[in-house]
Amino acid sequence: METVVSGIRSTGKLHLGNYYGAIQNFVKMQHEYNCYFFIADLHSLTTHPTPGDLHGNVKQVLVEYLAAGIDPEQATIYIQSDVTEIAELYLYLNMNAYLGELERATSFKDKVRANPDNVNAGLLTYPVLMAADIIIHKATKVPVGKDQEQHLEMARTFGNRFNRLYNNEYFPEPYAFSFGESLVKIPGLDGKGKMGKSEGEANAVYLSDPPEVIRKKVMRAVTDGGPTIENQEKPVEIQNLFDLMKVVSTQDTHDHFNDLYNKMQIRYGDLKKQLAEDMIIATTPIRDRINDIAADTEYLRRVARQGADKARESARRTINDVREIIGFRKF
């Protein structure tokens, strides 16, 4: 059975983009692959969260993984920092990751532009830690979006470089994986790019948002003055709303509003009200489970312990082999 690895940074609540862009497929994958789904708390340290925020965010993601349908009996769910072998492999891979290639990473350059006062080594070596996350379990399939494909390519580079350096074909090559379906890009409500935690509360609809919050966010979504000719091409902010409707509404609902737009009869208020109600219907079962699971602290501890034990078992095998390959032998 092939191994799948993926993780989500513990930087806040999960939103519709996380669910439809990743977790929905995780739930399907867990029955057919050897899956490791982790909470990337080490990665989140690049933004210097407070201890309280870090702990709360890790718990939130764990709760929402479970509420969304990831089964700890089917997949290995673990917290990244519980598996210290990842940090050890990260160290070894860093010895053969070069400054020039790390500085050329698109995500690093984007972070430098966005946060020039926080250009830390963790941001620079982010792709190395991501590579360690993947190859510690010798994964061959990694569900990633377009924005992470360069990091995955770098993970292949670091694994292959280790193999060549030590003349040992130990690490397999990991590749992007979408479980036979195209990866869904969920747009934000701000009319610009994809839904994301870093774009602000108003941009994202979170799985835990109550109905009144969802309605308020959607009604504030960016629109324009309406079409001026029939069958007019939709501007980005309007196309975003229709793309969201494709995901959470029925096809008939989407087609109804699309037809109104093409006939210049669209009322954005009606569109937003329908979209909000469909989002509420889509998230209500998950939100109810979030509330129930969050209250069961002992269950969460048991899931975290079980996941850590299973992930460590896999990681320990890899680290023992890597130490031997490198030459760290016990006398």
Buried (B, 14 or more C-beta within 10 A) or exposed (E): EEBBBBBBBBBBBBBBBBBBBBBBBBBEBBEEBBBBBBBBBBBBBBBEBEEEBBEBBBBBBBBBBBBBBBEBEBBBBBBBBBBEBBBBBBEBBBEEBEEEEBEEBEBBEEBBEEEEEEEBEBBBBBBBBBBBBBBBBBBBBBBBBEBBBBBBBBBBBBBBBBBEEBEBEBBBEBBBBBBEEEBBBBBBBBBEBBBBBEBEBBBBBBBBBEBEBBBEBBBEBBBEEEBEEEEEEBEEBBEBBBBBBEBBBEEEBBEBBBEBBBEEEBEBEEBBBBBBBBBBEBBEEBBEBBEEBBEEEEBBEEBBEBBBEBBBEBBBBBBEBBBBBBEEEEE
